Amino acid sequence: MSAPDTEDGLGHAQQAASRALAAGACLVAVADGTPLTRRLVCEAARLEQGAVTLLVEDGPEDSFEDRARTAVLSGRTDLVGRRQ
């Protein structure tokens, strides 16, 4: 799913994740948007819905490992992927 470009769209994104999970999805993968909105959507799906989440990152490769480790260890997501 796509994260919103602003925090104003978080409710809609969270509802979309809830609908997908109710329909049987086993993973919520979140891409697009901003780094903040991607993390907030992942975090809400994990904490409110009990979902397994995949945060799809973009940005420089040299800091990917640190950003991925921080996202997982802080409980914001379960998995992190990188968009090529």
C-alpha positions in Angstrom: 0.0 0.0 0.0 1.0 3.6 -0.4 1.6 5.9 2.6 0.1 9.3 2.2 2.2 12.4 1.3 1.0 14.2 4.4 -0.1 13.3 7.9 -3.6 14.4 6.9 -4.0 11.2 4.9 -3.0 8.8 7.7 -6.6 7.9 8.7 -7.4 6.8 5.1 -4.2 4.7 4.9 -4.8 3.0 8.2 -8.4 2.2 7.2 -7.1 0.7 3.9 -4.7 -1.5 5.9 -7.5 -2.6 8.2 -9.7 -3.5 5.2 -6.8 -5.5 3.7 -6.2 -7.4 6.9 -9.9 -8.1 7.3 -9.9 -9.5 3.8 -7.2 -12.0 4.7 -3.9 -10.2 4.0 -1.0 -11.6 6.0 1.4 -8.7 5.5 1.1 -5.0 5.2 3.8 -3.6 3.0 4.1 0.2 3.0 5.9 2.3 0.4 5.7 5.8 -1.1 4.7 8.8 1.0 7.3 10.3 3.3 9.7 8.5 5.7 7.5 9.6 8.6 4.1 8.6 7.1 5.5 5.2 6.0 6.6 4.5 9.6 3.4 5.8 11.1 1.3 3.5 8.9 3.5 0.5 9.7 3.4 1.3 13.4 -0.4 1.7 13.5 -0.9 -1.6 11.6 1.4 -3.4 14.0 0.1 -1.9 17.3 -3.6 -1.6 16.5 -4.2 -4.5 14.1 -1.4 -7.0 15.2 -0.2 -7.1 11.6 3.2 -8.1 10.3 4.6 -5.1 8.4 7.2 -4.4 5.7 8.6 -0.9 5.5 9.8 -0.2 2.0 12.6 2.4 2.2 14.1 4.6 -0.3 17.1 6.9 0.0 20.8 6.4 0.1 22.2 2.9 0.3 25.0 3.9 2.7 22.6 4.5 5.6 20.1 1.8 4.8 21.3 -0.7 7.3 21.3 1.8 10.2 17.8 3.0 9.3 16.5 -0.5 8.9 17.9 -1.7 12.2 16.5 1.4 14.0 13.0 0.8 12.5 12.9 -2.8 13.6 14.4 -2.4 17.0 12.1 0.6 17.8 9.1 -1.6 17.0 7.9 0.5 14.1 8.0 -2.5 11.6 8.9 -6.2 11.4 10.7 -6.1 8.1 12.5 -3.5 6.0 13.1 -3.6 2.2 14.8 -1.2 0.0 13.5 0.2 -3.3 16.1 0.0 -6.0 
